[in-house]
Amino acid sequence: MNPAEKIPFVFLTSHAFSGSTLTSFLMGMHPEIATVGELTGPARRLDLQTYPCSCGKLFQQDPFWQDVATAVNQYGLPYSLNNYLDTRFELSSHSLGQRLLAGSFRSNALEQLRDSVVFTLWPGKLAQLKEQARRNELFARAVLDVTGKSIFLDTAKDPMRIRYLPLAPNIDLHVIHLVRDVRGVVASIRSRHPDTNVETAVRSWIAREKNINRLLETIPTNRQIKLNYEELVTDTLPTLNKLLAFVGAQPLETLGDYREAEHHILGNRMRKRQSSEIKLDEKWRTALSTEQLQTISRMVGAR
């Protein structure tokens, strides 16, 4: 691939537990779309020697990832599978420093002011962000080279990537905003973190949705699309074809078994499940009490 050419780069943003992994599997089986799920790669707390790819092989022993590393090196970026991808937009190793320098201020105006001040006082910070954006671009190019596909999908979810990915001038950015019923998200959060109360989970969902929506204001409307999780799982093929039209890919006539397609997905534990059944998850109907559902309705209605 000519490194001077722009690449179609599709970024999916959402709250956690909203169906991003399923979306990556479904779109990744298309002959024009390549994805590794979350381009941010394995979290630093995880051991790369024991981290499994969705294909079943260990990350460091997977021929696919070995080919990706080779392709990245050919673009002039030193990388080996002994290292993390380092494709997150990070300007500090400390959470407070990261929040101040490159995190969400929940205001486009405040973030523009912050960036102006930081980049003026410390121009090296802007260069660092541009280098991180370029790193994302090169990993995406490498995956496209290895797969022979033409459109790249990143499901890393963090909405701040909407602000920083365009710092790589050869990323042609389109954004999918995936939304799941807040009740399903709350039930999923509590199933994994039982000590989290309903109010905290709802506030998390509301804050993420507000953050996504205000960052989407910074990109053209024809470069963004809203995807409903419930619609994707109950009316899969037509909904998927809407997404394919949005990203410029040919429609599918039939929906195959997405698990049968080659996949190398990084991300949460759903990527390792063997079942390819697409089923609406409405466990919230029994997992949440009437009082909890009333609390959710009151809080969401008060936005």
Buried (B, 14 or more C-beta within 10 A) or exposed (E): EEEEEEBBBBBBBBBBBBBBBBBBBBBBBBEBBBBBBBBBBBEEEEEBEEBBBBBEBBBBEBEBBBBBBBBBBEBEBEBEBEEBBBBBBBBBEEEEEBEBBBBBBEEEEEBEEBBEEBBEEEEEBBEBBBEBBBBBBBBBBBBBBBBEBBBBBBBBBBBBBBBBBBBBEBBBBBBBBBBBBBBBBBBBBBEEEEEBEBBEBBEBBBEBBBBBEBBBEEBEEEBBBEBBBBBBBEEBEEBBBBBBEBBEBEEBEEBEEBBEBEBBBBBBEBBBEEEEEBEEBEEBEEBBEEEBBEBBEEBBEEE
